[in-house]
Amino acid sequence: MSTEAIHAELVALHDGTPVRSRWSYRADQPFTVIAAFQTERDRWVEWAFSRDLLVEGLRGPAGVGDVRLRPEYEGELTMLVVEIESPEGYAELELDHAGVRSFLAATEQIVAIGAESDHFDVDGLIDELIRV
């Protein structure tokens, strides 16, 4: 199994305030994107969601659960709006659409869209579940 990974830091906006975010993708977890948002100086909140949701959200409204994505257009500027919701609260963040699209393109260099199953270690997952 490949252990290739990509990481990116992007700045999000929450009510006009900059928020640091870290995006990561790993070949050994080919279906999942992790986005972490800095809420305090040393506190990050991580959200895991499918890469397919990111693909869909860059094109149009996507998601019905705790993570929802949609492009938003303001003149010549295109943003990706990320809505995250949990029992602890709700946040709507705006990210540069091109920056997120570049991150997605980098993930495709590791695992092509549609080839995720070729990189997924089912036996490893079963072993992990059995040990719980």
C-alpha positions in Angstrom: 0.0 0.0 0.0 1.2 3.5 -0.9 1.7 6.0 1.9 1.8 9.0 -0.3 0.0 12.1 1.1 -0.7 15.7 0.2 -1.1 18.5 2.7 -2.2 22.1 2.0 -2.7 25.1 4.1 -5.5 27.4 3.0 -7.0 30.5 4.6 -10.8 30.4 5.1 -13.0 33.3 6.1 -15.6 33.1 8.8 -17.7 36.3 9.0 -14.8 38.1 7.3 -12.3 36.8 9.8 -9.4 34.7 8.5 -9.2 31.2 9.7 -6.3 28.8 9.0 -7.2 25.5 7.6 -5.1 22.4 6.9 -6.2 20.0 4.2 -4.8 16.5 3.8 -5.3 13.4 1.7 -3.6 10.0 2.0 -3.4 7.2 -0.5 -4.0 4.7 2.2 -7.4 6.4 2.9 -8.3 7.1 -0.7 -12.0 7.9 -0.2 -11.4 10.5 2.6 -10.3 14.2 2.7 -9.5 15.7 6.1 -10.0 19.4 6.6 -8.9 20.9 10.0 -9.8 24.4 11.0 -8.0 26.4 13.7 -10.5 27.6 16.3 -8.1 28.8 18.9 -4.3 29.3 19.0 -3.6 25.6 19.7 -6.9 24.0 18.9 -7.9 22.5 15.6 -11.2 20.9 14.7 -11.0 18.2 12.1 -13.7 17.2 9.6 -13.4 14.0 7.5 -15.6 13.7 4.4 -15.5 12.0 1.1 -13.4 13.2 -1.7 -16.4 12.7 -3.9 -18.2 15.4 -1.8 -15.4 17.8 -2.5 -15.6 17.0 -6.3 -19.3 17.7 -6.3 -19.1 20.7 -4.0 -16.7 22.5 -6.3 -19.3 22.2 -9.1 -22.5 22.9 -7.3 -24.3 22.4 -3.9 -23.4 19.1 -2.3 -23.9 17.3 1.0 -26.9 16.8 3.3 -25.2 16.0 6.6 -22.6 17.7 8.8 -20.6 18.9 5.9 -22.1 20.8 3.0 -20.2 22.5 0.2 -21.2 24.9 -2.6 -19.5 27.3 -5.0 -20.4 31.0 -4.6 -19.7 33.7 -7.2 -19.1 37.3 -6.4 -18.2 39.2 -9.6 -15.1 37.5 -10.9 -14.3 35.9 -7.6 -15.3 32.3 -7.0 -15.4 30.9 -3.4 -16.1 27.5 -2.0 -18.5 27.8 0.9 -18.0 25.1 3.5 -20.8 24.6 6.0 -20.0 22.5 9.0 -22.4 21.6 11.8 -22.2 19.6 15.0 -23.9 19.5 18.3 -21.3 22.1 19.5 -22.2 24.6 16.8 -22.3 25.7 13.2 -19.9 27.5 11.0 -19.9 28.8 7.4 -16.5 29.3 5.9 -15.4 30.6 2.6 -12.3 29.4 0.8 -10.6 30.3 -2.5 -12.2 28.0 -5.1 -9.0 27.8 -7.1 -6.9 26.9 -4.0 -9.3 24.0 -3.1 -9.4 22.9 -6.8 -5.5 22.8 -6.8 -5.6 20.7 -3.6 -8.1 18.3 -5.3 -5.8 18.1 -8.4 -2.9 17.2 -6.2 -4.9 14.4 -4.6 -5.6 13.1 -8.2 -1.9 12.8 -8.7 -1.8 10.4 -5.8 -5.0 8.4 -6.5 -7.0 9.0 -9.7 -10.7 9.8 -9.2 -12.5 6.5 -9.6 -9.4 4.4 -8.7 -9.9 4.6 -4.9 -10.8 1.0 -4.6 -7.5 -0.1 -6.0 -5.8 1.7 -3.0 -8.1 0.7 -0.3 -6.8 -2.0 2.1 -10.0 -4.0 3.0 -8.0 -6.7 4.9 -6.3 -4.0 7.0 -9.7 -2.5 7.8 -11.0 -5.9 8.8 -8.0 -6.5 11.0 -8.4 -3.1 12.7 -12.1 -3.8 13.3 -11.5 -7.2 14.8 -8.9 -5.7 17.3 -11.5 -3.3 18.7 
